[in-house]
Amino acid sequence: MEKTSTGLSENVTGSLCYCLGWITGIVFLLIERKNKFVRFHAFQSILVFSAVTFLSRIPFVDGLVSVLGIILAMVMIFTTAQGKKYKLPWAGNLAEKWAG
């Protein structure tokens, strides 16, 4: 695995993009300017967890959306830690395009 500007391997840095949802996505997008793997996961995290945050504000679906968001974050953390670039349905294509 390639090292990033943080000094960590790209799979570890990519995994960290999902730890606090869109917040860590923004942080790593600002920190990492060159590594496309990390930038992809940062953009994907921002897109997906912004939507999760928005949807969790809607009454009657808030609890379900929050639980699904936590499960999705855990799946993405473990998948990315293995060095895999899993594209989520609607956000993956945009993230790939924006990552360069």
MOCOR-V866029 format. One line per field, one symbol per residue. ss: DSSP state (H for helix, E for strand, C for the rest). phi: phi as a letter, one per 40 degrees, with the letter a starting at -180 (. if undefined). psi: psi as a letter, one per 40 degrees, with the letter a starting at -180 (. if undefined). Layout:
ss->???
phi->???
psi->???
This chain:
ss->CCECCCCCEHHHHHHHCCCCCHHHHHHHHHHCCCCHHHHHHHHHHHHHHHHHHHHCCCCCCHHHHHHHHHHHHHHHHHHHHCCCCCCCCCHHHHHHHHHC
phi->.ccbccgccccccccccccbgcccdcdccccccbcccccdccccccccccccccccccdgbdccccccccccccccccccccgcbcccdcccccccccch
psi->iiiaeeeiiddddddddedfbddddddddddhedhdddddddddddddeddddddeehideddddddddddddddddddddeeighhicddddddddde.
